[in-house]
Each structure stands twice: as structure tokens, then as C-alpha cells.
Amino acid sequence: MAEQDPSAAARFMDLQDPRYAYMFGFLQADGHLAQGVGRKGRLTAEINIRGVHILREFQQLTPYYSSITERVRATNFAEHAHSATWTLCALEARTLVNELGIPYGKKSRTIKPPRVDFSRPDYLRGIIDADGSLGWTAQGFPFLSLTSASTAIAAYLCHYAKKITGTERTIARNKRDGIYNVCYYKETAQQLAAHLYYPGCLALDYKRANADSIAGWVRPADMRVAPPRRKWTPSEDHELLLLNNPAAAALALDRTPQSCAVRLWRLRTERVAKRPV
């Protein structure tokens, strides 16, 4: 970029602007802020070459000099992985994104939604474009998911998605690598994708295409709609353990014997923490 425009610099990373909210979410999830000696450092984002168009958008939105480079290398997933990297070195810009919530160095567990006012659907779309997926399951059902190490980000998606779709999700780190996997399926995935990937929004082309694709899914007439899951309360857990009988507990708690049997097994094997009443 040629000369810095003072007015553009003043607007840079205004998170109420949908474009910057998206850009910030994407960089927060998939960018890296490195600190060098003295005032040196850089903000980078490396993605598959098919997403290079979004890096060009970032370059256009940034009123400081930034560059885009390409490379081909061998990875665990491909012998010739072609990627593009956007790099921004300006100290003023780095200071701003750091203050907004992109820490220097490792950040996967510590990132959280901004504390300033921000465009929520655009911010979350940036997070999903960077660390999420949407499309079709092996069974042919629409899905939208997020994989994140951050408790705050996973919890915020659950909170926001419940407001939009009414579907509730609880989060827990998986035991293998301590990552949260938040998934939505069928009509809930359609509703959330349509809300986040609205017409004309800034997004990765292939994920926007996937969002458009799943919008056309129609539930088969013979596929029943599962009722919302009813959470187990501490008092119900206590009653279940006292009765120690799924059939009796099902009558007492107005639940199915199968549900009571599974919950009792989980409590006995400490897969669910025993909570005080």
C-alpha cells in the first residue's frame, strides 16, 4: 500500500464495522502475532491457497503496508501443500490488535471475544472460517462445527447460537487433546449458517458456497424431530443415586429407563462429576 491515510488508520479495526469484525475473528483464531527485538514484530496469517482471496481483502482493509507471499511445502497432509501468507509489521497496527485481544505468542487457549462493541455475526463467521467447518455429514445431514482450545470462544458460540436457534449446547474438552468440538446439525445448522453467512458478507468463498448448499436441505417426512434435551439437575442426580434403580427412577423423575440407566452408569464411573445438592 502506498501512503498511509490518517482517516483510514483511525477506522482500522473498528469492530462495529462487519468487515473488521470478521477480519479480527479470523486473525484471532488463525493468525499469529510475533514479537521481535525492540519494536520489531509481525502479524501473520497462513492459509491454503484457495483462500488467498480473503488475504487480499485483509490487505485492502489495512491502511498500513502488508504483503502476501506463497509457498509450496510437504506437510503431514500433502506432499505439495500450496499456501499463502499475509504479513503485517506496522507497530501501530500490531499494538491495536494486541489491545483488542490477539496476544503475542501462543494464544489458542486464551483468546476470547472482544470487550469493545463488535458485530457479533461477522466476528463469529471469522472464527468459523478460520477454525470451523460446515457442509454435509457422511449421512447427508447439514452440519456446522467449531474446533477450539479456548473455553471463552466455545462458550460464546454456544451462547450466541442458542439466541439465534434456540438449541442449547454444553461444552467439554475431549480427553485426547483437550479441544472443544461444538457441533450443530440439520435445521439448527441451517439456521445458524444462514444467519452468519448472509448475502454479501466477507467470507471464504468455499465456506460461503457450503452455507448456500446446506440451506436447500429438507428433512425427510419420515424423520422424526428429536425433542430438546433436558438437563440433569443436582437434585435429580441425588435422587437417582439414592434409588439406584433405573426403572424406579424413571417413574420418580419422569424420564425414560434408558436415560436413567445411562446417567447412573456415568455417575458411577465418575464420567459426570457428582455435584452437591
C-alpha positions in Angstrom: 0.0 0.0 0.0 1.4 3.4 -0.9 0.9 6.2 1.6 -0.9 5.8 4.9 -4.3 7.5 5.0 -4.7 9.0 8.5 -8.5 8.7 8.4 -8.3 5.1 7.3 -5.8 4.4 10.1 -8.4 5.8 12.5 -11.0 3.4 11.3 -8.7 0.4 11.2 -10.1 -2.5 13.3 -13.3 -0.7 14.2 -15.1 -3.9 15.3 -18.5 -2.5 14.8 -17.7 -2.5 11.0 -18.7 -6.0 9.8 -15.6 -6.3 7.7 -13.2 -5.6 10.5 -15.2 -7.8 13.0 -14.8 -10.7 10.5 -11.1 -10.0 9.9 -10.4 -9.8 13.7 -12.2 -13.1 14.4 -10.3 -14.8 11.6 -7.0 -13.4 12.8 -7.7 -14.2 16.4 -8.4 -17.8 15.5 -5.9 -18.4 12.7 -3.4 -15.6 12.9 -0.1 -15.3 14.8 1.3 -12.2 16.5 5.0 -12.5 17.0 7.2 -10.0 19.0 10.8 -9.4 17.8 13.7 -7.4 19.2 12.9 -3.9 20.2 9.9 -2.5 18.2 10.0 -5.3 15.7 7.4 -8.0 15.2 4.7 -9.1 12.8 1.2 -10.3 12.5 0.7 -13.2 10.0 -2.0 -15.5 8.7 -1.2 -18.5 6.6 -4.0 -20.4 4.8 -4.5 -22.8 1.9 -4.0 -21.1 -1.4 -7.7 -21.5 -2.3 -8.4 -18.9 0.4 -5.9 -16.3 -0.8 -8.8 -14.0 -1.9 -9.6 -13.4 1.8 -6.0 -12.3 2.5 -6.2 -9.9 -0.4 -9.3 -8.5 1.3 -7.3 -8.1 4.5 -4.6 -6.3 2.5 -7.2 -3.9 1.1 -8.7 -3.2 4.6 -5.3 -2.5 6.1 -4.1 1.1 5.9 -0.5 0.0 6.5 1.9 -1.8 4.3 1.3 -5.6 4.2 2.4 -8.4 1.9 1.2 -11.7 0.6 3.6 -14.5 -0.2 3.1 -18.0 -1.4 5.0 -21.3 -0.8 4.7 -25.0 -1.5 6.0 -27.5 1.0 5.5 -31.0 2.3 3.2 -31.5 5.3 1.6 -34.3 7.2 -1.4 -34.0 4.9 0.1 -33.4 1.5 3.4 -33.7 -0.3 2.8 -30.4 -2.1 0.8 -28.1 0.2 0.4 -24.7 -1.5 -0.3 -21.9 1.0 -0.4 -18.1 1.1 0.7 -15.9 4.0 -0.4 -12.4 4.8 2.2 -10.4 6.8 1.8 -7.0 8.6 4.7 -5.5 10.5 3.5 -1.9 11.5 3.9 -1.4 15.2 0.8 0.8 15.4 -1.4 -1.9 13.8 0.1 -4.7 16.0 -0.4 -2.7 19.1 -4.1 -2.1 18.3 -4.9 -5.8 17.5 -3.0 -6.8 20.6 -5.1 -4.5 22.8 -8.2 -5.8 21.2 -7.4 -9.3 22.1 -4.8 -11.0 20.0 -1.9 -11.9 22.4 1.7 -12.3 21.3 2.9 -15.9 21.0 0.7 -18.9 21.8 -2.9 -18.0 22.1 -5.2 -20.9 21.4 -6.5 -21.3 24.9 -6.5 -17.6 25.9 -8.4 -15.8 23.2 -11.8 -14.5 24.0 -14.5 -12.3 22.4 -13.6 -8.6 22.4 -14.5 -6.4 25.3 -15.5 -3.5 23.0 -18.7 -3.3 20.9 -18.4 -5.6 17.9 -20.5 -7.0 15.1 -21.3 -10.4 16.5 -22.3 -12.5 13.5 -19.4 -11.2 11.5 -16.9 -11.9 14.3 -18.2 -15.4 14.7 -18.1 -16.0 11.0 -14.4 -15.1 11.1 -13.9 -17.6 13.9 -15.8 -20.3 11.9 -14.0 -19.6 8.7 -10.7 -20.0 10.5 -11.3 -22.8 12.9 -14.7 -24.3 11.9 -16.4 -26.4 9.3 -19.8 -26.5 7.6 -21.2 -28.8 5.0 -22.6 -32.3 5.0 -22.1 -35.3 7.3 -21.4 -38.8 5.9 -25.1 -39.5 6.4 -26.1 -36.5 4.2 -27.1 -34.1 7.0 -26.1 -30.4 7.2 -23.7 -29.5 10.0 -21.8 -26.5 11.3 -19.0 -27.0 13.8 -16.2 -25.3 15.6 -12.9 -26.8 17.0 -11.2 -24.6 19.5 -9.0 -24.8 22.5 -10.5 -21.6 24.0 -13.2 -22.0 26.7 -14.3 -18.4 26.1 -14.8 -18.8 22.3 -16.5 -22.2 22.5 -18.9 -20.9 25.3 -19.6 -17.8 23.3 -20.6 -19.7 20.2 -23.0 -21.8 22.3 -24.5 -18.7 23.9 -24.9 -16.9 20.6 -26.3 -20.0 18.8 -28.9 -20.5 21.5 -30.1 -17.0 21.0 -30.4 -17.5 17.2 -31.7 -21.1 17.0 -32.9 -22.0 20.5 -30.7 -25.0 20.5 -28.6 -25.5 23.6 -25.1 -27.0 23.7 -22.8 -27.7 26.7 -19.1 -27.8 26.2 -16.4 -30.2 27.5 -12.8 -30.7 26.4 -12.2 -34.1 24.7 -9.8 -36.3 26.5 -7.5 -37.0 23.6 -6.2 -33.4 23.0 -8.2 -31.1 25.3 -10.0 -29.4 22.5 -13.7 -28.3 22.4 -15.8 -29.6 19.5 -19.1 -27.7 19.2 -21.4 -29.2 16.6 -24.8 -28.3 15.2 -26.8 -30.4 12.8 -29.8 -30.4 10.4 -32.2 -27.4 10.8 -30.1 -25.8 13.6 -27.0 -25.9 11.3 -29.1 -24.3 8.5 -30.4 -21.5 10.7 -27.0 -20.7 12.1 -25.3 -20.8 8.7 -27.9 -18.6 7.1 -27.5 -16.1 9.9 -23.7 -16.0 9.8 -23.3 -16.2 6.1 -25.7 -13.6 4.9 -25.7 -12.3 1.3 -22.8 -10.0 0.5 -20.8 -10.8 3.7 -17.0 -11.2 3.7 -16.2 -14.9 3.9 -14.1 -17.7 2.4 -15.7 -18.5 -0.9 -15.9 -22.3 -0.4 -17.4 -21.9 3.1 -20.0 -19.4 1.7 -20.8 -22.0 -1.0 -21.2 -24.7 1.6 -23.5 -22.5 3.6 -25.6 -21.9 0.5 -25.6 -25.6 -0.3 -26.9 -26.8 3.1 -29.7 -24.2 3.0 -31.5 -26.4 0.5 -31.8 -29.5 2.7 -35.3 -30.6 3.6 -36.0 -33.1 6.4 -37.5 -36.3 5.1 -41.1 -36.7 6.0 -40.4 -40.0 7.9 -37.5 -38.5 10.0 -38.8 -37.5 13.5 -37.7 -34.4 15.2 -35.9 -35.2 18.5 -37.2 -33.1 21.4 -34.8 -30.7 23.2 -32.5 -32.5 25.6 -33.5 -32.0 29.3 -30.5 -31.3 31.5 -29.9 -33.4 34.6 -30.1 -31.3 37.8 -28.1 -31.9 41.0 -31.3 -32.9 42.9 -32.1 -35.4 40.1 -28.6 -36.9 40.3 -29.0 -37.2 44.1 -32.4 -39.0 43.7 -31.1 -41.3 41.0 -28.2 -42.4 43.2 -30.4 -42.9 46.2 -32.9 -45.1 44.2 -30.1 -46.9 42.4 -32.7 -48.4 40.1 -33.3 -47.0 36.5 -36.9 -48.3 36.3 -37.9 -46.8 39.7 -36.0 -43.6 38.9 -37.8 -43.2 35.6 -41.1 -43.1 37.4 -39.9 -40.8 40.1 -38.2 -38.4 37.7 -40.5 -38.6 34.7 -37.6 -39.8 32.5 -37.1 -42.9 30.4 -35.5 -46.0 32.0 -32.7 -45.9 29.3 -31.9 -42.2 30.2 -31.7 -43.1 33.9 -29.6 -46.2 33.2 -27.1 -44.2 31.2 -26.9 -41.3 33.7 -26.5 -43.8 36.6 -23.7 -45.5 34.8 -22.0 -42.2 34.1 -22.3 -41.1 37.7 -20.9 -44.5 39.0 -17.9 -44.3 36.7 -17.4 -40.6 37.5 -17.8 -39.5 33.9 -20.1 -36.8 35.3 -18.8 -35.1 38.5 -21.1 -35.8 41.4 -22.5 -32.4 42.4 -23.8 -31.4 45.8 -27.5 -30.8 46.1 
